[in-house]
Amino acid sequence: LFSTDYANTGNQRVDNFVVTNPVPSAVRVEDASAAQLQVSVDAGKTYGPLTSLSVKSADGSARPARAEDITHIRWTVPAIAPGGRGKVEYHAIVR
């Protein structure tokens, strides 16, 4: 389980707080987690559900992206109240 804690230490509410985590190359996101996340397979240039992404092969053809292709994960927290805190997480396997 990989997780990132966040906190709003300010006096105002924070809306649409974005947390972006690179996925270490020694880690593979578990399929069940990958299906529920906004992910990138191109080093964070574009994001979407894994099922909507593709990867170019060495010959230039495209294939559907797989969990092992994930390079980054992004979460958007709708709102964090002053003093609020939380955690985002995903399940992964060390390769």
Secondary structure, DSSP 8 states (H G I E B T S, - for coil): -EEEEEE--SSS-EEEEEEEEE--TTEEE-HHHHTTSEEESSTTS--B-GGG-EEE-TTS-EEE--GGG--EEEEEEEEE-TT-EEEEEE-EEE-
